[in-house]
Amino acid sequence: MHQYGASLFGILYLLIGVVVAVTNGYAIHSIGDLLSFVLAILLWPLVLLNVNLHVAV
């Protein structure tokens, strides 16, 4: 039972990260944008605090 709860939490965390990244202007047009998008998904609470995670390549 605990394995499913952890998996559900992980999936929910990543889905929220995708929504937050897309709604805050993280789009994929280059490698730097892809890195920024992945960072925004993983660190979405920081995006909500207006931390700029855009990577300049």
C-alpha positions in Angstrom: 0.0 0.0 0.0 2.9 2.4 0.8 4.4 1.9 -2.7 1.3 3.1 -4.4 1.0 6.2 -2.2 4.6 7.2 -3.0 4.1 6.6 -6.7 0.8 8.6 -6.7 2.5 11.5 -4.8 5.4 11.5 -7.4 3.1 11.5 -10.4 0.9 14.2 -8.8 4.0 16.3 -8.0 5.3 16.1 -11.6 1.9 16.8 -13.1 1.6 20.0 -10.9 5.1 20.9 -12.1 4.1 20.6 -15.7 1.1 22.8 -15.2 3.1 25.4 -13.3 5.9 25.4 -15.9 3.5 25.8 -18.8 1.4 28.5 -17.2 4.6 30.5 -16.3 6.0 30.7 -19.8 8.4 27.8 -19.8 8.3 26.6 -23.4 10.7 24.4 -25.3 12.4 26.0 -28.3 16.1 25.1 -27.6 18.3 23.0 -25.4 18.4 25.8 -22.8 14.6 26.0 -22.9 14.4 22.2 -22.4 16.7 22.4 -19.3 14.7 25.3 -18.0 11.4 23.4 -18.5 12.8 20.3 -16.7 14.1 22.5 -13.8 10.7 24.3 -13.6 8.9 20.9 -13.4 11.2 19.6 -10.6 11.4 22.8 -8.7 7.9 24.2 -9.3 7.5 25.5 -5.7 10.4 28.0 -6.5 8.6 29.0 -9.7 5.5 29.9 -7.6 7.8 32.1 -5.5 8.9 33.9 -8.7 12.4 32.4 -8.9 13.7 32.6 -12.4 14.9 29.2 -13.6 15.5 30.0 -17.2 18.9 28.6 -18.3 21.0 30.7 -20.7 23.0 28.5 -23.0 
